[in-house]
Amino acid sequence: MTAMRKKILLLIFILGAAIFNCSEKTYSPYSGATRAVTALDGNKAEIPSYPQRIACFYNPAYDKIVMLSKGSRIALMPLEVSPWARKFYPELAGIPVNSSRGIPDVERLLRLHVDLVFYPKGRSNMDNVTEAGIVALCPFNDKYFPSTIDEYTVEFKRQIMFFSDVLGSETAPRAEKYCRYLEEITSRVRSITSGIPESDKPRVYYGKLNDICSTQGNNTIMRWYTEAAGGIYLSKNFDKYFAVAGMEQVLAWDPDIILLGMYGSFDAVTSTRGLDNFRAYKKGNVFKVPTGIFCWDMTSCETALLPLFLGKKFHPGLYKNWDIVKEMKKFYIEIYGIKITDNDAKRILEGLPPL
């Protein structure tokens, strides 16, 4: 082959690579065997034997994927991604983000060669996705709502094992280890607080950092874990999972402790507007719910740590010998396989982003 011909072929290769990467990064489509799975909503589907290009329309899905497998299997991240996730998993930095809250952009999914989508039923229209031949799975039972913390724990462990089943058999040991940890830490917290009389329990209200009136109602994570940690959950009479409490009602409750969820406000500064009317604010009892790889109050894997966090806020004397920073460092290395520093743990606990 002449030198000139080699140069021409090299130029063609470079131009082809440039065209290939000139827009959104694309990949070769997966073309392997399939296997049958049953999603937690009861629907059956044929999925790739080893899904490699996963789109996360269900926000906590990315948290499960990085815990059980690796971030490089994610093709599309949700809009609300914690900055801690990108710190601990640098491979997430270049992954595109889904900014659509309505009908998914199917053409974009095809460009990204997505082979599997996790989605929340009722909040994402998947008809166009499945018609395009992309497998879509709902990772929770939308017809069953646990009514106790024990029922929730069973259902959440089912979700973890479902993600493991979809991601591949090599993830099973880590999934099983997580489920054991969840059981153990929840039982330990409940054993400490189970004997507290009602008169000694703080009255607790949970809202959002960016909207104090947005709360979680009955049969929710915040109710179960507030009660497990020895608190009285004021929003439990709302039937909806995501409910709205009027400001007049919250003021009438005048809670002993106010918890502020960070979803949608990962790096926001706590605003005192409205909060300074509450006794809890004046006594220094307003706390952000931690957000690490995902929000602790939103069915993330880190939710396992939430009862301990709450217990130490509600009853510090009972938990004085349980070091939460030490527990977090143990949790992250054993469950996620990542080392965090004392400073990382403290910033997560304070609802602060990484430095």
Secondary structure, 3 states (H helix, E strand, C coil): CCHHHHHHHHHHHHHHHHHHCCCCCCCCCCCCCEEEEECCCCCEEEEECCCCCEEECCCCHHHHHHHHCCHHHEEEECCCCCHHHHHHCHHHCCCCECCCCCCCCHHHHHHCCCCEEECCCCCCCCHHHHHCCCEEECCCCCCCCCCCHHHHHHHHHHHHHHHHHHHCHHHHHHHHHHHHHHHHHHHHHHHHHCCCCHHHCCEEEEEECCECCEEECCCCHHHHHHHHCCCEECCCCCCCCEEECCHHHHHHHCCCEEEEECCCCCCCCCCCCCHHHCHHHHCCCEEECCECCCECCCCCHHHHHHHHHHHHHHCCCCCCCCCHHHHHHHHHHHHHCCCCCHHHHHHHHCCCCCC
